[in-house]
Amino acid sequence: MNMDTSQQHHGLWLIGITILLALLLSLVPMEGVSAWARPDWLLLVMFFWLLALPGQIGVVTCWFCGLLQDILYGAVLGQNAFAMAVIAYIVLVSYQRLRMFSLHKQAALVALLALFRILVDQWAQNINGVTQTHWLVFLPALTTCLLWFVIRPAIGWLQRMVVVF
């Protein structure tokens, strides 16, 4: 019993570190096309944890992380929180099926979820009178999708290492 509790605390520690790292990576200054191609780090990390530990990470946690992202970006308060909560709900409703998907199918779903976040972002900006009609606004969906092939095995390896130790 005591061993399960310590492993659970290690898992929560790892979840917190990966979320913090995702938030920090989303703030790294970038210029030119790389700024347009910035992957959605928080989406990648939250998607992994929603699939891996649906009992630990839920809609409220994702909403709170999205709210933190709104504050860090200076975005319309609630736009990222709303998008993350909807994404969490979608993943949690079907996480058992999504776990069985191949890495390629999961990456395609990550691309669709990233596209949803982009569309919510564009919608909120259009309501506020700020429009970006350049096609490059959709580039993060591609980079986020491609990064899933690296992030999923990397965080999975970290998760296994924490459980071993």
Buried (B, 14 or more C-beta within 10 A) or exposed (E): EEEEEEBEEBBEEBBEEBBEEBBEBBEEEEEEEEEBBBBBBBBBBBBBBBBBBBEEBBBEBBBBBBBBBBEBBEBBEBBBBBBBBBBBBBBBEEBEEBEEBEEEEBBBBBBEBBBBBBBBBBEBBEEEEEEEEEEEBBBBBBBBBBBBBEBBEEBEEEBEEBEEE
